Amino acid sequence: MALVIFMFKGIKTIIQCLKEDKMENICKKFSTKIDQDINSLYFIYNRTQINLKLSFEQQANYLDKESNIMNVLVDKIDQDKIICPKCGENLILIRNY
């Protein structure tokens, strides 16, 4: 059994999972729990965006594999901005005229 601790708007939410569970399913459980569309959120782990196709075991670093705990930052996707999937920086601000 493993734990993923999501931090969203200053609130921690813990989701239990198996090491073999795909990050997509773990993140979907979280988004359902907070009543948000998964497509409106982005997930950052180890300073990079999570690869939803990987399992907990594949995504976690060495220390997190040992402790079976992963900490993930979550933020809402701003529809007026394009976010870099690698660094999380705002690339372009789109203004509707």
HUKAGI-V899105 format. One record per run of one state. SS is the DSSP state (H for helix, E for strand, C for the rest). FROM is the first residue (numbers start at 0). TO is the last residue. If there is no record, write none. Layout:
SS|FROM|TO, SS|FROM|TO
//
This chain:
C|0|0, E|1|7, C|8|9, E|10|16, C|17|20, E|21|21, H|22|32, C|33|36, H|37|39, E|40|44, C|45|46, E|47|48, C|49|53, E|54|54, H|55|58, C|59|60, H|61|66, C|67|67, E|68|75, C|76|79, E|80|82, C|83|88, E|89|92, C|93|96
//
